[in-house]
Amino acid sequence: MPELNNKLNLKIDEFEMSFTLYMNYVNRQFKKDESYKPHPLVRALLIAFSEAENKPIGRYLGVSGNNDEENESVASSCYTVVLEKLRDDKFSILAIHDMNLGVEIPIEVGMIILALSMRLDRFQGNDIDINEAISLINDTVPQLNIILFNNQEWVSARDNFKEILEQKKFSITPEMTEISKQLSKITFEMKWEEYPPQMRTIIAQSWIFDKYPELLADGKYNMIYTVLEDRILKSQLLNNILFSLYGEPSKYFSDILEWTYFSDLCPPDNNFNKKEKVGRNDPCPCKSGKKNKNCCKIKYI
């Protein structure tokens, strides 16, 4: 692991692998540090956890999002979670829903984001050195292999991709309409920072796959990461990981619920119905008192 540039918050070690202690830590941080900004998925879990605190066994809902105008690089997001309080002070995450995209997040992926958030909080501040972040992610999630693209090689990577296009080795499927639009707008005289982020990733990925195949790991999800700065906001980093694990890549995480990062989180009940419909005129599940259609507009819970 590279030399640490962030100051370590050693108190984090006291709750490593405990969901309850981590939620209590996040709650304390909120109260004493106005600049503290955990990922909205973590905030949604905290809201559900706070609802369940000192209450009987049962299921509790948490809803949280971010609308932070100061951090335009972090996409707006909103999440709902259903947390079940069990006996012996244990919990189970039953459902996680991305309200912006209208999709359910696999529980195992949410567990990864929660574990990464816990580890990231070992470093003070809302941002982190990108090399430290990638080392932390690869150490925490054995199914992931994140490779950081070397920006000093961008010209060679660009020329390599241009050659791939000229040789018609890059095929665009009907589902790749956005990539097709971006390809039609770029010129190979553009500066690296002027390329759309998705195109930078495609160019970097082609370069790594062609020139550095030894960096790829069998049986893992290989993710090529491109960033322009040496530091990255923790929320942005978690968003990038979260979105990358939707859909096909999540097949690598199907066994995570056979074990757990946390001593007090249990696998969800397989009989839990994640598809209970919420009507437009029903009370909003967030308990705001408004109708669903005038509040969170949740379709299912």
Residue pairs with C-beta under 8 A, 6 or more apart in sequence:
1 132
1 135
1 139
2 129
2 131
2 132
2 135
4 123
4 129
4 132
5 129
5 132
6 123
6 124
6 125
6 128
6 129
6 132
7 123
7 124
8 122
8 123
8 124
9 121
9 122
9 123
9 124
10 122
11 25
12 25
12 118
12 121
12 122
13 122
14 21
15 21
15 22
15 24
15 25
15 118
16 118
17 261
17 262
17 263
18 262
18 263
18 264
19 91
19 114
19 262
19 263
19 264
19 265
20 49
20 89
20 91
20 264
22 114
22 118
22 262
23 45
23 46
23 49
23 50
25 121
26 38
26 42
26 43
26 46
26 121
27 46
27 50
29 36
29 38
29 121
30 36
30 46
35 126
36 126
37 66
37 68
37 71
37 126
37 234
37 235
38 46
38 117
38 121
38 234
38 235
39 113
39 117
39 234
39 235
39 238
39 239
40 64
40 65
40 66
40 77
40 78
40 79
40 235
41 64
41 77
41 79
41 81
41 96
41 105
41 110
41 113
41 114
41 117
41 238
41 242
42 113
42 114
42 117
43 62
43 64
44 62
44 63
44 64
44 79
44 80
44 81
45 62
45 81
45 83
45 93
45 114
46 62
46 64
47 62
47 63
47 64
48 60
48 61
48 62
48 81
48 82
48 83
49 60
49 62
49 83
49 91
51 60
51 61
51 62
52 58
52 60
52 83
52 85
52 91
55 85
56 85
57 85
57 86
57 87
58 84
58 85
59 82
59 83
59 84
59 85
59 94
60 82
60 83
60 84
60 85
61 80
61 81
61 82
61 83
61 285
61 286
61 287
61 301
62 80
62 81
62 83
63 78
63 79
63 80
63 99
63 285
63 286
63 296
64 78
64 79
65 76
65 77
65 78
65 79
65 99
66 74
66 76
66 77
66 78
66 235
67 76
68 74
71 233
71 235
71 236
73 233
73 236
74 233
74 235
74 236
74 239
75 239
76 100
77 98
77 100
77 239
78 98
78 99
78 100
78 296
79 96
79 97
79 98
79 99
79 105
80 95
80 96
80 97
80 99
80 285
80 286
80 296
80 298
80 301
81 93
81 95
81 96
81 97
81 110
82 93
82 94
82 95
82 272
82 301
83 91
83 92
83 93
83 94
84 91
84 92
84 93
84 94
84 268
84 269
84 272
85 91
86 92
86 266
89 264
90 264
90 265
90 266
91 264
91 265
91 266
92 265
92 266
92 267
92 268
92 269
93 107
93 110
93 111
93 265
93 268
94 107
94 268
94 269
94 272
94 274
95 104
95 107
95 268
95 272
95 274
95 301
96 104
96 105
96 106
96 107
96 109
96 110
97 103
97 104
97 105
97 298
97 300
97 301
98 104
98 105
99 296
99 297
99 298
102 299
103 246
104 274
105 242
105 246
106 245
106 250
106 253
107 257
107 268
108 250
108 253
108 254
108 256
108 257
109 242
109 245
109 246
109 250
109 253
111 256
111 257
111 260
111 261
111 262
111 265
112 140
112 141
112 241
112 245
112 253
112 256
113 238
113 241
113 242
114 261
114 262
115 140
115 141
115 261
115 262
116 136
116 137
116 140
116 141
116 238
116 241
117 234
117 238
118 261
119 136
119 140
120 128
120 133
120 136
120 234
120 237
120 238
123 132
126 233
126 234
126 235
127 231
127 232
127 233
127 234
128 136
128 231
128 232
128 234
128 237
129 230
129 231
130 148
130 225
130 227
130 229
130 230
130 231
130 232
131 148
133 232
133 237
134 146
134 148
134 225
137 144
137 146
137 241
138 144
138 145
138 146
142 220
143 220
143 221
143 252
143 253
144 220
144 221
144 223
144 241
144 252
145 216
145 217
145 220
145 221
145 222
145 223
146 223
146 225
147 208
147 212
147 215
147 216
147 222
147 223
147 224
147 225
148 225
148 227
149 157
149 204
149 207
149 208
149 224
149 225
149 226
151 192
151 226
151 228
153 207
154 192
154 203
154 204
156 207
157 203
157 204
157 206
157 207
158 188
158 192
158 203
159 188
160 203
160 206
160 207
160 210
160 211
161 170
161 202
161 203
161 206
161 207
162 188
164 170
164 206
165 183
170 206
172 179
172 180
172 183
178 198
179 198
179 199
179 202
182 196
182 198
182 199
183 199
186 195
186 196
186 199
192 200
192 228
193 228
195 203
197 226
200 226
201 224
201 226
204 224
204 226
205 224
208 215
208 216
208 224
209 216
216 222
220 252
221 244
221 245
221 249
221 252
223 244
225 240
245 253
257 267
257 268
260 266
260 267
274 300
274 301
275 300
276 300
276 301
277 299
277 300
278 285
278 292
278 298
278 299
278 300
278 301
279 292
280 291
280 292
280 293
280 297
281 291
281 292
281 293
282 291
282 292
283 289
283 290
283 291
283 292
284 290
284 291
284 292
284 294
284 295
284 296
284 298
285 292
285 296
285 298
285 301
286 295
286 296
288 295
288 296
292 298
